[in-house]
Amino acid sequence: METKGKMNERTKDWIQYMTAIILVLSGIVLAFFSFFLYEDVKDGVLWYLAQALCFAGAVFGLQIYIRSKVGEAASDIFQRLQSERIKEKEVSHDA
């Protein structure tokens, strides 16, 4: 059951991805406009593009890192639970 006012994980991820994509695309558009209008890419435009690329890299890279670490932790927990169950079965058969 969903409650109002709470954001689920998909919505949060979607907002992060769309924000990163929009920032990168806006930086590329600004660089092209700057080059074609002034025949030079201004420092501010390059700074904006660099910041947009850093943000996008952080969003995409961090999500991948977190998901891989959560997956590793979940598989480790599952393996430990399986080994504990096997040990319990061996102890109960020996008794």
C-alpha positions as CSV (number, residue, x, y, z in Angstrom):
1,M,0.0,0.0,0.0
2,E,1.4,3.3,-1.0
3,T,1.2,6.3,1.2
4,K,1.0,9.9,0.0
5,G,4.0,12.0,0.3
6,K,6.6,9.2,0.1
7,M,8.8,8.9,-3.0
8,N,9.5,5.4,-4.1
9,E,13.0,4.4,-5.4
10,R,12.0,4.4,-9.1
11,T,10.8,8.0,-8.9
12,K,13.9,9.1,-7.2
13,D,16.1,7.4,-9.7
14,W,14.1,8.7,-12.6
15,I,14.4,12.3,-11.4
16,Q,18.2,11.9,-10.9
17,Y,18.7,10.4,-14.4
18,M,16.5,12.9,-16.1
19,T,18.2,15.8,-14.3
20,A,21.7,14.5,-15.3
21,I,20.6,14.0,-19.0
22,I,19.0,17.5,-19.2
23,L,22.1,19.1,-17.7
24,V,24.5,17.4,-20.1
25,L,22.3,18.2,-23.1
26,S,21.9,21.8,-22.0
27,G,25.7,22.1,-21.7
28,I,26.2,20.6,-25.1
29,V,23.6,23.0,-26.6
30,L,25.2,26.0,-24.9
31,A,28.7,25.0,-26.2
32,F,27.4,24.7,-29.8
33,F,25.5,28.0,-29.6
34,S,28.6,29.7,-28.1
35,F,30.8,28.3,-30.8
36,F,28.5,29.1,-33.7
37,L,27.5,32.6,-32.5
38,Y,30.8,33.8,-31.2
39,E,33.2,31.4,-32.9
40,D,34.6,30.7,-29.5
41,V,33.5,28.7,-26.5
42,K,33.5,31.0,-23.5
43,D,35.0,30.0,-20.2
44,G,31.6,30.0,-18.4
45,V,30.1,27.7,-21.0
46,L,33.0,25.2,-20.6
47,W,32.7,25.4,-16.8
48,Y,28.9,24.7,-17.0
49,L,29.5,21.8,-19.3
50,A,32.2,20.4,-17.0
51,Q,30.0,20.7,-14.0
52,A,27.1,19.0,-15.8
53,L,29.4,16.1,-16.9
54,C,30.7,15.7,-13.3
55,F,27.1,15.6,-11.9
56,A,26.0,13.1,-14.5
57,G,29.1,10.9,-13.9
58,A,28.4,11.0,-10.2
59,V,24.7,10.1,-10.6
60,F,25.3,7.2,-13.0
61,G,28.5,6.0,-11.3
62,L,27.2,6.2,-7.8
63,Q,24.0,4.3,-8.7
64,I,26.0,1.5,-10.3
65,Y,28.4,1.3,-7.4
66,I,25.6,1.2,-4.8
67,R,23.6,-1.4,-6.6
68,S,26.7,-3.7,-7.0
69,K,27.6,-3.3,-3.3
70,V,24.0,-4.1,-2.2
71,G,24.0,-7.1,-4.5
72,E,27.2,-8.3,-3.0
73,A,26.0,-7.9,0.5
74,A,22.7,-9.7,-0.3
75,S,24.5,-12.6,-1.8
76,D,26.9,-12.8,1.2
77,I,24.0,-12.8,3.6
78,F,22.2,-15.5,1.6
79,Q,25.4,-17.7,1.6
80,R,25.8,-17.3,5.3
81,L,22.2,-18.2,6.0
82,Q,22.5,-21.3,3.7
83,S,25.7,-22.4,5.6
84,E,23.9,-21.9,9.0
85,R,21.0,-24.0,7.8
86,I,23.3,-26.8,6.6
87,K,25.1,-26.7,10.0
88,E,21.8,-26.9,11.9
89,K,20.7,-29.9,9.8
90,E,24.0,-31.7,10.4
91,V,23.7,-31.1,14.2
92,S,20.1,-32.3,14.3
93,H,21.0,-35.5,12.3
94,D,24.0,-36.2,14.7
95,A,21.8,-35.9,17.8
